[in-house]
Amino acid sequence: MKHLQDLLKKENYKKIKFKVSKTQHLLIKATVNGVKGNFILDTGASNSCVGFEGIEYFNLIAKKSKTKAAGAGATGMFTQLAKNNSLKMGRWKTNEFHLVIFDMTHVNEALQQHNAKPVHGIIGADILLKGKAIIDYYNHCLYLR
C-alpha cells in the first residue's frame, strides 16, 4: 500500500484520515467556513449536507430550496441551500462548497441508538467527485486532489 500513497502524493492528492464508527459509518473531520465539525463520509449521498442547526454553527447563508430530500428511511423533507462555502479536510480545501440543509434528527437518533456520537453532517458524492476521490478502506484514508 505504500506504493499507492507515494503514487497519489506525486499526483498531488491530499491524504485525509477517517475513522470507522461502531455502526460501520466512515467518520471524517472537516472545517466549514472556519468551524470544525464531524461528518459521515457517504459515497451514496448525492450531496453534502448539514442539519438546520448547522446554519448558525457553520455561519451559513441559507436560501430557500424547492428540492425535497430523501434518504435513510425519510422522504419529502424540506430543504434549504447554502452556496459558496469553504471546506477544508486535512490539507485539501475548496471555496465553492454547496450544502443542502435539512432535518438530520433521524440520522443522529439512529446513531445514538447504537451509542455512536452524533454528526454535524454528511460529506457526499459531490465532494468525492470534485476531489477525484480515492478511498483506501483498509488504511482508513481518503485521498482528494
DSSP file with accessible surface (Angstrom, degrees, kcal/mol):
  #  RESIDUE AA STRUCTURE BP1 BP2  ACC     N-H-->O    O-->H-N    N-H-->O    O-->H-N    TCO  KAPPA ALPHA  PHI   PSI    X-CA   Y-CA   Z-CA
    1    1 A M     >        0   0  119      0, 0.0     4,-1.8     0, 0.0     3,-0.2   0.000 360.0 360.0 360.0 -21.3    0.0    0.0    0.0
    2    2 A K  H  >  +     0   0  127      1,-0.2     4,-2.3     2,-0.2     5,-0.2   0.871 360.0  57.4 -60.3 -35.1    3.0    2.3    0.4
    3    3 A H  H  > S+     0   0  162      1,-0.2     4,-2.6     2,-0.2    -1,-0.2   0.895 103.8  52.6 -63.9 -38.3    3.3    2.4   -3.4
    4    4 A L  H  > S+     0   0   54     -3,-0.2     4,-2.8     2,-0.2     5,-0.3   0.944 109.3  48.8 -61.8 -47.5   -0.2    3.7   -3.7
    5    5 A Q  H  X S+     0   0   42     -4,-1.8     4,-2.2     1,-0.2    -2,-0.2   0.913 112.8  47.7 -59.7 -43.3    0.5    6.5   -1.2
    6    6 A D  H  X S+     0   0   66     -4,-2.3     4,-2.0     2,-0.2    -1,-0.2   0.917 112.8  48.5 -64.6 -43.5    3.7    7.5   -3.0
    7    7 A L  H  X S+     0   0   98     -4,-2.6     4,-1.3     1,-0.2    -2,-0.2   0.935 112.8  47.3 -62.4 -45.6    1.9    7.5   -6.4
    8    8 A L  H  <>S+     0   0    8     -4,-2.8     5,-2.7     1,-0.2    -1,-0.2   0.869 108.7  55.0 -67.0 -34.9   -1.0    9.6   -5.1
    9    9 A K  H ><5S+     0   0  151     -4,-2.2     3,-1.7    -5,-0.3    -1,-0.2   0.922 106.4  51.4 -63.5 -41.6    1.3   12.1   -3.5
   10   10 A K  H 3<5S+     0   0  165     -4,-2.0    -1,-0.2     1,-0.3    -2,-0.2   0.803 106.6  55.2 -63.8 -28.4    3.1   12.6   -6.8
   11   11 A E  T 3<5S-     0   0   96     -4,-1.3    -1,-0.3    -5,-0.1    -2,-0.2   0.180 122.8-107.0 -90.5  15.0   -0.3   13.2   -8.4
   12   12 A N  T < 5 +     0   0  113     -3,-1.7     2,-0.3     1,-0.2    -3,-0.2   0.753  65.8 154.8  66.7  27.3   -1.0   16.0   -5.9
   13   13 A Y      < -     0   0   29     -5,-2.7     2,-0.4   132,-0.2   132,-0.3  -0.638  37.2-137.4 -80.5 145.1   -3.5   14.0   -3.9
   14   14 A K  E     -A  144   0A  59    130,-3.6   130,-2.0    -2,-0.3     2,-0.5  -0.888  14.1-132.9-103.5 134.5   -4.0   15.0   -0.2
   15   15 A K  E     -A  143   0A  81     -2,-0.4     2,-0.4   128,-0.2    76,-0.3  -0.747  23.6-176.5 -91.2 128.1   -4.3   12.2    2.3
   16   16 A I  E     -A  142   0A   8    126,-3.1   126,-3.5    -2,-0.5     2,-0.2  -0.988  17.3-139.2-128.7 121.3   -7.2   12.6    4.9
   17   17 A K  E     -A  141   0A 133     -2,-0.4    12,-0.4   124,-0.2     2,-0.3  -0.488  21.3-176.0 -77.0 146.6   -7.6   10.1    7.7
   18   18 A F        -     0   0    9    122,-2.3     2,-0.3    -2,-0.2    10,-0.2  -0.908  15.5-134.9-134.0 165.7  -11.1    8.8    8.7
   19   19 A K  E     -C   27   0B 151      8,-2.7     8,-3.6    -2,-0.3     2,-0.5  -0.855  13.7-128.8-116.4 157.1  -12.4    6.5   11.4
   20   20 A V  E     -C   26   0B  52     -2,-0.3     6,-0.2     6,-0.2     2,-0.0  -0.929  28.7-142.7-106.7 124.1  -14.9    3.7   11.2
   21   21 A S    >   -     0   0   17      4,-2.9     3,-2.1    -2,-0.5    95,-0.1  -0.234  29.9 -98.1 -79.4 173.9  -17.7    4.0   13.8
   22   22 A K  T 3  S+     0   0  155      1,-0.3    -1,-0.1     2,-0.1    94,-0.0   0.776 128.0  54.3 -58.2 -28.5  -19.4    1.3   15.8
   23   23 A T  T 3  S-     0   0   32      2,-0.1    -1,-0.3    88,-0.0     3,-0.1   0.287 121.1-110.0 -90.3   7.6  -22.2    1.5   13.2
   24   24 A Q  S <  S+     0   0  151     -3,-2.1     2,-0.3     1,-0.3    -2,-0.1   0.651  72.2 142.0  70.2  17.6  -19.7    1.0   10.3
   25   25 A H        -     0   0   74     17,-0.0    -4,-2.9     1,-0.0     2,-0.6  -0.646  56.4-119.6 -83.0 149.1  -20.0    4.6    9.2
   26   26 A L  E     -CD  20  41B  21     15,-0.6    15,-3.1    -2,-0.3     2,-0.5  -0.805  30.9-158.7 -88.8 119.9  -16.9    6.4    7.9
   27   27 A L  E     +CD  19  40B  55     -8,-3.6    -8,-2.7    -2,-0.6     2,-0.4  -0.882  13.9 176.1-107.2 131.8  -16.4    9.4   10.1
   28   28 A I  E     - D   0  39B   4     11,-2.9    11,-2.7    -2,-0.5     2,-0.4  -0.981  25.9-129.2-136.6 143.7  -14.3   12.3    8.9
   29   29 A K  E     + D   0  38B 142    -12,-0.4     2,-0.3    -2,-0.4     9,-0.2  -0.752  33.1 171.6 -91.6 139.8  -13.4   15.7   10.4
   30   30 A A  E     - D   0  37B   3      7,-2.2     7,-2.8    -2,-0.4     2,-0.5  -0.980  28.3-136.0-144.9 155.1  -14.0   18.8    8.2
   31   31 A T  E     -ED  88  36B  34     57,-2.9    57,-2.2    -2,-0.3     2,-0.5  -0.972  18.1-169.3-115.8 121.5  -13.9   22.5    8.7
   32   32 A V  E >  S-ED  87  35B   0      3,-2.7     3,-2.2    -2,-0.5    55,-0.2  -0.963  75.9 -17.1-112.9 122.2  -16.7   24.5    7.1
   33   33 A N  T 3  S-     0   0   42     53,-1.9    -1,-0.2    -2,-0.5    54,-0.1   0.856 130.8 -51.5  51.3  38.1  -16.3   28.3    7.0
   34   34 A G  T 3  S+     0   0   64      1,-0.2     2,-0.5    52,-0.1    -1,-0.3   0.462 116.0 114.3  83.5   2.1  -13.5   28.0    9.6
   35   35 A V  E <   -D   32   0B  31     -3,-2.2    -3,-2.7    23,-0.1    -1,-0.2  -0.920  63.2-129.2-112.5 127.8  -15.6   25.9   12.0
   36   36 A K  E     +D   31   0B 164     -2,-0.5     2,-0.3    -5,-0.2    -5,-0.2  -0.461  34.4 166.7 -76.2 143.8  -14.7   22.3   12.8
   37   37 A G  E     -D   30   0B   5     -7,-2.8    -7,-2.2    -2,-0.1     2,-0.5  -0.958  34.8-116.3-150.4 166.3  -17.3   19.6   12.5
   38   38 A N  E     +D   29   0B  63     -2,-0.3    82,-3.1    -9,-0.2    83,-1.1  -0.927  37.4 179.4-108.6 132.2  -17.8   15.8   12.4
   39   39 A F  E     -Df  28 121B   1    -11,-2.7   -11,-2.9    -2,-0.5     2,-0.5  -0.906  30.6-122.5-132.9 155.1  -19.2   14.3    9.3
   40   40 A I  E     -Df  27 122B   6     81,-2.1    83,-3.0    -2,-0.3     2,-0.7  -0.838  26.1-136.6 -91.3 132.6  -20.2   10.9    7.8
   41   41 A L  E     +Df  26 123B   7    -15,-3.1   -15,-0.6    -2,-0.5     2,-0.5  -0.848  31.7 179.8 -89.2 113.0  -18.3   10.2    4.6
   42   42 A D    >   -     0   0   58     81,-2.8     3,-1.3    -2,-0.7    83,-0.4  -0.889  26.3-174.3-128.9 103.7  -21.1    8.8    2.4
   43   43 A T  T 3  S+     0   0   78     -2,-0.5    -1,-0.1     1,-0.3    82,-0.1   0.715  90.0  57.3 -66.9 -18.5  -20.5    7.6   -1.2
   44   44 A G  T 3  S+     0   0   66     80,-0.1     2,-0.6    81,-0.0    -1,-0.3   0.557  84.4  92.1 -90.4  -9.2  -24.2    7.0   -1.6
   45   45 A A    <   -     0   0   18     -3,-1.3    80,-3.6    78,-0.2    81,-0.3  -0.761  64.2-155.2 -87.1 124.6  -25.3   10.6   -0.7
   46   46 A S  S    S+     0   0   87     -2,-0.6    80,-0.7    78,-0.2     2,-0.3   0.866  76.2  27.7 -69.0 -34.1  -25.5   12.7   -3.8
   47   47 A N  S    S-     0   0   79     78,-0.2     2,-0.2    79,-0.1    78,-0.1  -0.938  82.4-112.2-129.2 151.7  -24.9   16.0   -2.0
   48   48 A S        +     0   0    0     50,-0.3    52,-2.4    -2,-0.3     2,-0.3  -0.517  46.6 175.3 -76.4 147.4  -23.1   17.1    1.1
   49   49 A C  E     -hG 100 122B   8     73,-2.2    73,-2.7    50,-0.2     2,-0.3  -0.969  24.7-161.2-152.6 162.9  -25.5   18.3    3.8
   50   50 A V  E     -hG 101 121B   0     50,-1.9    52,-2.0    -2,-0.3    71,-0.2  -0.927  33.7 -98.5-137.6 165.7  -25.9   19.5    7.4
   51   51 A G    >   -     0   0    0     69,-1.3     3,-2.0    -2,-0.3     4,-0.3  -0.320  43.2 -98.3 -78.5 168.3  -28.8   19.8    9.8
   52   52 A F  T >  S+     0   0   65     50,-0.5     3,-1.6     1,-0.3     4,-0.5   0.833 123.5  63.5 -58.1 -31.7  -30.7   23.0   10.3
   53   53 A E  T 3> S+     0   0  113      1,-0.3     4,-1.7     2,-0.2     3,-0.3   0.740  90.0  70.4 -66.3 -17.7  -28.7   23.7   13.5
   54   54 A G  H <> S+     0   0    3     -3,-2.0     4,-2.7     1,-0.2     6,-0.3   0.692  79.7  76.4 -71.4 -17.8  -25.6   23.9   11.2
   55   55 A I  H <4>S+     0   0   44     -3,-1.6     5,-2.8    -4,-0.3    -1,-0.2   0.966 108.7  27.2 -58.3 -52.3  -26.9   27.2    9.7
   56   56 A E  H >45S+     0   0  168     -4,-0.5     3,-1.2    -3,-0.3    -2,-0.2   0.924 120.8  55.7 -75.7 -43.4  -25.8   29.1   12.8
   57   57 A Y  H 3<5S+     0   0  106     -4,-1.7    -2,-0.2     1,-0.3    -3,-0.2   0.897 118.2  32.6 -58.3 -44.2  -23.0   26.8   13.8
   58   58 A F  T 3<5S-     0   0    0     -4,-2.7    -1,-0.3    -5,-0.1    -2,-0.2   0.259 109.6-116.5 -99.0  10.6  -21.2   27.0   10.4
   59   59 A N  T < 5 +     0   0  109     -3,-1.2     2,-0.2     1,-0.2    -3,-0.2   0.932  53.4 174.6  56.1  49.7  -22.1   30.6    9.6
   60   60 A L      < -     0   0   13     -5,-2.8     2,-0.8    -6,-0.3    -1,-0.2  -0.598  35.9-139.0 -89.1 149.9  -24.1   29.6    6.6
   61   61 A I        -     0   0  129     -2,-0.2    22,-0.5    22,-0.2     2,-0.3  -0.904  31.6-160.2-104.8 100.8  -26.2   31.9    4.4
   62   62 A A        -     0   0   33     -2,-0.8     2,-0.3    20,-0.2    20,-0.2  -0.669  10.6-171.6 -91.5 136.4  -29.3   29.6    3.8
   63   63 A K  E     -I   81   0B 140     18,-2.7    18,-2.5    -2,-0.3    -2,-0.0  -0.891  34.1 -91.0-120.1 157.2  -31.7   30.2    0.9
   64   64 A K  E     -I   80   0B 189     -2,-0.3     2,-0.4    16,-0.2    16,-0.2  -0.262  41.4-162.4 -64.3 150.5  -35.0   28.5    0.2
   65   65 A S  E     -     0   0B  30     14,-1.0    14,-0.4     2,-0.1    -1,-0.0  -0.996  24.1-153.1-137.7 141.6  -34.9   25.4   -2.0
   66   66 A K  E     +     0   0B 207     -2,-0.4     2,-0.2    12,-0.1    -1,-0.1   0.585  68.5 106.8 -85.7 -10.9  -37.6   23.6   -3.9
   67   67 A T  E     -     0   0B  94      1,-0.0    12,-0.5    11,-0.0     2,-0.4  -0.446  61.2-147.1 -72.4 139.3  -35.8   20.4   -3.7
   68   68 A K  E     -I   78   0B 129     -2,-0.2     2,-0.2    10,-0.1    10,-0.2  -0.889  15.6-134.4-104.8 137.0  -37.1   17.7   -1.3
   69   69 A A  E     -I   77   0B  16      8,-2.6     8,-2.4    -2,-0.4     2,-0.3  -0.615  22.6-179.2 -91.6 151.0  -34.5   15.5    0.4
   70   70 A A  E     +     0   0B  74     -2,-0.2     5,-0.2     5,-0.2     2,-0.2  -0.992  23.4 103.1-144.6 147.5  -34.8   11.7    0.8
   71   71 A G  E >   +I   74   0B  37      3,-3.1     3,-2.0    -2,-0.3   -26,-0.0  -0.718  57.7  39.9 153.9 156.7  -32.6    9.2    2.4
   72   72 A A  T 3  S-     0   0   86      1,-0.3     3,-0.1    -2,-0.2     0, 0.0   0.853 131.3 -47.2  50.8  40.1  -32.0    6.9    5.4
   73   73 A G  T 3  S+     0   0   87      1,-0.2     2,-0.4     0, 0.0    -1,-0.3   0.467 119.1 101.5  88.3   0.6  -35.7    6.0    5.6
   74   74 A A  E <   -I   71   0B  22     -3,-2.0    -3,-3.1     3,-0.0     2,-0.3  -0.923  45.7-177.6-119.9 144.7  -37.1    9.5    5.3
   75   75 A T  E     +     0   0B 118     -2,-0.4    -5,-0.2    -5,-0.2    -6,-0.1  -0.933  56.1  27.2-136.4 161.5  -38.6   11.2    2.2
   76   76 A G  E    S+     0   0B  51     -2,-0.3     2,-0.3     1,-0.2    -6,-0.2   0.767  72.9 168.4  64.2  30.7  -40.0   14.5    1.1
   77   77 A M  E     -I   69   0B  29     -8,-2.4    -8,-2.6    -3,-0.1    -1,-0.2  -0.578  38.9-112.6 -82.8 136.2  -38.0   16.5    3.6
   78   78 A F  E     -I   68   0B 102     -2,-0.3    25,-0.5   -10,-0.2     2,-0.3  -0.360  41.9-168.5 -60.1 138.2  -38.0   20.3    3.4
   79   79 A T  E     -     0   0B   2    -12,-0.5   -14,-1.0   -14,-0.4     2,-0.3  -0.892  19.4-161.3-130.7 162.0  -34.5   21.7    2.4
   80   80 A Q  E     -IJ  64 101B  42     21,-2.2    21,-3.0    -2,-0.3     2,-0.4  -0.849  18.2-135.6-128.7 170.1  -32.5   24.8    2.2
   81   81 A L  E     -IJ  63 100B  49    -18,-2.5   -18,-2.7    -2,-0.3     2,-0.5  -0.993  11.4-168.1-134.2 135.4  -29.3   25.5    0.3
   82   82 A A  E     - J   0  99B   0     17,-2.5    17,-2.9    -2,-0.4     3,-0.3  -0.981  20.2-162.0-122.2 117.0  -26.1   27.4    1.3
   83   83 A K  E     +     0   0B 129    -22,-0.5   -22,-0.2    -2,-0.5    15,-0.2  -0.604  55.5  17.6-100.9 159.1  -23.8   28.1   -1.6
   84   84 A N  E    S+     0   0B 110     -2,-0.2     2,-0.2     1,-0.2    -1,-0.2   0.876  75.0 155.3  54.3  52.6  -20.1   29.0   -1.9
   85   85 A N  E     - J   0  97B  10     12,-2.7    12,-2.4    -3,-0.3     2,-0.4  -0.615  44.5-109.7 -97.9 164.1  -18.8   28.0    1.5
   86   86 A S  E     -     0   0B  36     -2,-0.2   -53,-1.9    10,-0.2     2,-0.4  -0.768  31.8-170.7 -94.9 142.6  -15.3   27.0    2.3
   87   87 A L  E     -EJ  32  94B   1      7,-2.7     7,-2.2    -2,-0.4     2,-0.4  -1.000   5.2-178.4-133.3 132.8  -14.5   23.4    3.1
   88   88 A K  E     +EJ  31  93B  95    -57,-2.2   -57,-2.9    -2,-0.4     2,-0.4  -0.998   7.2 173.4-133.8 127.9  -11.2   22.0    4.4
   89   89 A M  E >  S- J   0  92B   1      3,-2.6     3,-2.3    -2,-0.4     2,-0.1  -0.971  71.6 -44.8-131.4 116.0  -10.4   18.4    5.1
   90   90 A G  T 3  S-     0   0   43     -2,-0.4   -74,-0.1     1,-0.3   -59,-0.1  -0.426 123.4 -26.9  59.5-127.5   -6.8   17.8    6.1
   91   91 A R  T 3  S+     0   0  158    -76,-0.3     2,-0.3    -2,-0.1    -1,-0.3   0.415 119.4  98.6 -97.6   1.6   -4.7   19.8    3.6
   92   92 A W  E <   + J   0  89B  19     -3,-2.3    -3,-2.6   -77,-0.1     2,-0.3  -0.710  50.6 166.9 -89.6 138.6   -7.4   19.7    0.9
   93   93 A K  E     - J   0  88B 144     -2,-0.3     2,-0.3    -5,-0.2    -5,-0.2  -0.994  20.1-175.4-150.8 157.5   -9.7   22.7    0.5
   94   94 A T  E     - J   0  87B  18     -7,-2.2    -7,-2.7    -2,-0.3     3,-0.2  -0.982  17.9-156.9-146.0 152.3  -12.3   24.3   -1.8
   95   95 A N  E    S+     0   0B 114     -2,-0.3    -9,-0.1    -9,-0.2    -7,-0.0   0.204  86.4  71.5-112.2  11.7  -14.1   27.6   -1.6
   96   96 A E  E     +     0   0B 129    -12,-0.1     2,-0.6    -9,-0.1   -10,-0.2  -0.407  64.4 144.9-122.3  54.4  -17.0   26.5   -3.8
   97   97 A F  E     - J   0  85B   1    -12,-2.4   -12,-2.7    -3,-0.2     2,-0.4  -0.845  29.9-163.9-102.4 117.0  -18.7   24.1   -1.4
   98   98 A H  E     -     0   0B  76     -2,-0.6     2,-0.4   -14,-0.2   -50,-0.3  -0.828   5.2-159.9-100.7 140.8  -22.5   24.0   -1.5
   99   99 A L  E     - J   0  82B   0    -17,-2.9   -17,-2.5    -2,-0.4     2,-0.4  -0.972  12.7-144.8-124.2 133.1  -24.5   22.4    1.3
  100  100 A V  E     -hJ  49  81B  27    -52,-2.4   -50,-1.9    -2,-0.4     2,-0.5  -0.778  21.7-152.4 -87.0 135.9  -28.0   21.1    1.4
  101  101 A I  E     +hJ  50  80B   0    -21,-3.0   -21,-2.2    -2,-0.4     2,-0.3  -0.958  30.4 139.8-115.2 126.2  -29.6   21.8    4.8
  102  102 A F        -     0   0   17    -52,-2.0     2,-0.7    -2,-0.5   -50,-0.5  -0.945  59.9 -67.6-154.4 173.6  -32.3   19.5    6.1
  103  103 A D        +     0   0   74    -25,-0.5     3,-0.3    -2,-0.3     4,-0.1  -0.573  43.3 176.0 -72.4 109.5  -33.6   17.9    9.3
  104  104 A M     >  +     0   0    0     -2,-0.7     4,-2.1     1,-0.2     3,-0.5   0.222  45.6 112.3 -98.6  14.4  -30.9   15.4   10.3
  105  105 A T  H  > S+     0   0   62      1,-0.2     4,-2.8     2,-0.2     5,-0.2   0.906  75.4  52.9 -54.4 -44.1  -32.6   14.4   13.5
  106  106 A H  H  > S+     0   0   49     -3,-0.3     4,-1.8     1,-0.2    -1,-0.2   0.860 108.3  51.4 -64.0 -33.1  -33.4   10.9   12.2
  107  107 A V  H  > S+     0   0   19     -3,-0.5     4,-2.0     2,-0.2    -1,-0.2   0.961 114.0  41.8 -67.4 -49.8  -29.8   10.3   11.3
  108  108 A N  H  X S+     0   0   20     -4,-2.1     4,-2.6     1,-0.2    -2,-0.2   0.848 111.7  55.1 -71.0 -31.9  -28.4   11.3   14.7
  109  109 A E  H  X S+     0   0  104     -4,-2.8     4,-1.9    -5,-0.3    -1,-0.2   0.921 108.2  49.9 -64.4 -40.7  -31.1    9.5   16.6
  110  110 A A  H  X S+     0   0   46     -4,-1.8     4,-0.6    -5,-0.2    -2,-0.2   0.912 111.8  48.2 -63.6 -41.3  -30.2    6.3   14.7
  111  111 A L  H ><>S+     0   0    5     -4,-2.0     5,-2.4     1,-0.2     3,-1.3   0.938 110.9  50.3 -63.5 -44.9  -26.5    6.8   15.6
  112  112 A Q  H ><5S+     0   0  103     -4,-2.6     3,-2.0     1,-0.3    -1,-0.2   0.819  99.8  64.0 -67.1 -29.2  -27.3    7.5   19.3
  113  113 A Q  H 3<5S+     0   0  150     -4,-1.9    -1,-0.3     1,-0.3    -2,-0.2   0.756 106.7  45.3 -63.5 -23.0  -29.4    4.3   19.5
  114  114 A H  T <<5S-     0   0  120     -3,-1.3    -1,-0.3    -4,-0.6    -2,-0.2   0.069 123.2-107.4-105.3  20.6  -26.2    2.4   18.8
  115  115 A N  T < 5S+     0   0  129     -3,-2.0     2,-0.3     1,-0.2    -3,-0.2   0.802  75.6 139.5  57.2  31.4  -24.2    4.6   21.3
  116  116 A A      < -     0   0   13     -5,-2.4    -1,-0.2    -6,-0.1    -2,-0.1  -0.772  58.2-102.8-101.2 152.4  -22.4    6.4   18.5
  117  117 A K        -     0   0  179     -2,-0.3    -1,-0.0    -3,-0.1   -96,-0.0  -0.444  38.0-108.8 -73.0 146.5  -21.8   10.1   18.6
  118  118 A P        -     0   0   59      0, 0.0     2,-0.3     0, 0.0    -1,-0.1  -0.267  32.1-139.7 -69.0 161.6  -24.0   12.5   16.6
  119  119 A V        -     0   0    8      1,-0.1   -80,-0.2   -82,-0.0   -11,-0.1  -0.829  14.1-134.8-120.7 160.7  -22.6   14.2   13.5
  120  120 A H  S    S-     0   0   53    -82,-3.1   -69,-1.3    -2,-0.3     2,-0.3   0.729  76.9 -46.2 -82.3 -27.6  -22.9   17.7   12.1
  121  121 A G  E     -fG  39  50B   0    -83,-1.1   -81,-2.1   -71,-0.2     2,-0.4  -0.955  58.5 -79.3-176.8-164.1  -23.5   16.5    8.5
  122  122 A I  E     -fG  40  49B  15    -73,-2.7   -73,-2.2    -2,-0.3     2,-0.6  -0.988  19.7-145.8-131.4 132.9  -22.6   14.3    5.6
  123  123 A I  E     -f   41   0B   0    -83,-3.0   -81,-2.8    -2,-0.4   -78,-0.2  -0.913  37.5-173.2 -95.5 118.4  -19.8   14.6    3.0
  124  124 A G    >>  -     0   0    0     -2,-0.6     4,-1.7   -83,-0.2     3,-0.9  -0.299  40.1 -75.4-108.1-169.5  -21.3   13.2   -0.2
  125  125 A A  H 3> S+     0   0   22    -80,-3.6     4,-3.0   -83,-0.4     5,-0.3   0.733 116.4  72.1 -62.3 -25.1  -20.5   12.3   -3.7
  126  126 A D  H 3> S+     0   0   41    -80,-0.7     4,-2.0   -81,-0.3    -1,-0.2   0.947 107.1  35.8 -57.4 -45.4  -20.4   16.0   -4.8
  127  127 A I  H <> S+     0   0    4     -3,-0.9     4,-2.7     2,-0.2    -2,-0.2   0.889 115.3  55.4 -75.0 -38.8  -17.2   16.5   -3.0
  128  128 A L  H  <>S+     0   0   15     -4,-1.7     5,-3.0     1,-0.2    -2,-0.2   0.912 112.9  42.4 -62.2 -40.1  -15.9   13.0   -3.8
  129  129 A L  H ><5S+     0   0  137     -4,-3.0     3,-1.4     3,-0.2    -1,-0.2   0.926 113.6  51.5 -70.5 -44.5  -16.3   13.6   -7.5
  130  130 A K  H 3<5S+     0   0   82     -4,-2.0    -2,-0.2    -5,-0.3    -1,-0.2   0.894 115.3  42.3 -59.6 -40.0  -14.9   17.2   -7.3
  131  131 A G  T 3<5S-     0   0    0     -4,-2.7    14,-3.2    -5,-0.1    -1,-0.3   0.320 108.6-122.2 -90.8   8.1  -11.8   16.0   -5.5
  132  132 A K  T < 5 -     0   0  115     -3,-1.4    -3,-0.2    12,-0.2    -4,-0.1   0.945  44.5-146.9  50.2  53.2  -11.4   12.9   -7.7
  133  133 A A      < -     0   0   32     -5,-3.0     2,-0.4    -6,-0.1    11,-0.2  -0.138  27.1-171.8 -62.4 142.9  -11.6   10.8   -4.6
  134  134 A I  E     -B  143   0A  57      9,-1.9     9,-2.8    -3,-0.1     2,-0.6  -0.996  13.1-155.1-128.7 124.9   -9.8    7.5   -3.9
  135  135 A I  E     -B  142   0A  39     -2,-0.4     2,-0.9     7,-0.2     7,-0.2  -0.916   8.0-163.9-107.9 123.5  -10.9    5.7   -0.8
  136  136 A D  E  >> +B  141   0A  10      5,-3.3     5,-2.1    -2,-0.6     4,-0.6  -0.844  11.3 178.8-102.6  92.0   -8.4    3.3    0.9
  137  137 A Y  T >45S+     0   0  124     -2,-0.9     3,-0.7     1,-0.2    -1,-0.2   0.884  75.6  57.0 -64.3 -38.7  -10.8    1.4    3.2
  138  138 A Y  T 345S+     0   0  192      1,-0.2    -1,-0.2    -3,-0.1    -2,-0.0   0.913 117.5  32.0 -61.3 -43.7   -8.0   -0.8    4.6
  139  139 A N  T 345S-     0   0   47      2,-0.1    -1,-0.2    -3,-0.1    -2,-0.2   0.338 108.2-120.9 -97.3   5.1   -5.9    2.0    5.8
  140  140 A H  T <<5 +     0   0   79     -3,-0.7  -122,-2.3    -4,-0.6     2,-0.4   0.918  65.2 137.0  56.3  50.7   -8.8    4.3    6.6
  141  141 A C  E   < -AB  17 136A   0     -5,-2.1    -5,-3.3  -124,-0.2     2,-0.4  -0.987  42.5-158.3-130.5 140.6   -7.7    7.1    4.3
  142  142 A L  E     -AB  16 135A   0   -126,-3.5  -126,-3.1    -2,-0.4     2,-0.5  -0.938  13.2-157.2-110.3 134.7   -9.5    9.3    1.8
  143  143 A Y  E     +AB  15 134A   5     -9,-2.8    -9,-1.9    -2,-0.4     2,-0.4  -0.968  13.3 178.7-115.4 128.6   -7.4   10.9   -1.0
  144  144 A L  E      A   14   0A   0   -130,-2.0  -130,-3.6    -2,-0.5   -12,-0.2  -0.975 360.0 360.0-127.5 146.7   -8.6   14.1   -2.7
  145  145 A R              0   0  107    -14,-3.2  -132,-0.2    -2,-0.4  -133,-0.1  -0.893 360.0 360.0-119.5 360.0   -6.9   16.1   -5.5
